[in-house]
């Protein structure tokens, strides 16, 4: 049975709850055919279907990232387009599997960096996660992504510092932690008390 009738757009819904419910069911019932259908429809001519299927895949990935990792190239096909909604939804999915498919992520490194530098807030946030998680899987990848991540941490808006710090932490090691700590401490004065609390927690985890 096709999953399409269960999608939010088919049900005339504006919220994503039907897609989340469907994604949860696909995981709980180990419905690999349903997940494959959702992936196949990421290229469906109707944009609403593509949006819904990305939402379904996101729910699946949150519960069982191993079930969506084989579709990494399908997600990348969407981030190179010009539809902002599809781009940031695809980036969310990529972030959940970046550590599992780090080699493939690194094959697209320039594109991910460009998206992270120029994209929407959600795109940038998930670009940082993608790069950090991919970099955490391999020393060579770490050396390639860390300078970029530090540059983003140094130049991002104050409201993003805490989230970036938390995301980048996975790629911090003994070789680069001093640079990371210097960057964080240099920006503490710009932050609100709540933001400072989050950043200080990251700092304490390394000191």
Secondary structure, DSSP 8 states (H G I E B T S, - for coil): --SGGGSTTTTT-SSSHHHHHHHHHHHHTT-HHHHHHHHHGGG-SSHHHHHHHHHHHHHHHHH-GGGTGGGHHHHHHHHTSS-HHHHHHHHHHHHHHTTTTHHHHHHTHHHHHHHHHHS-HHHHHHHHHHHHHHHTT-HHHHHHHHHHHHHHHHHS-GGGHHHHHHHHGGG--TTTHHHHHHHHHHHGGGS-HHHHHHHHHHHHTT-
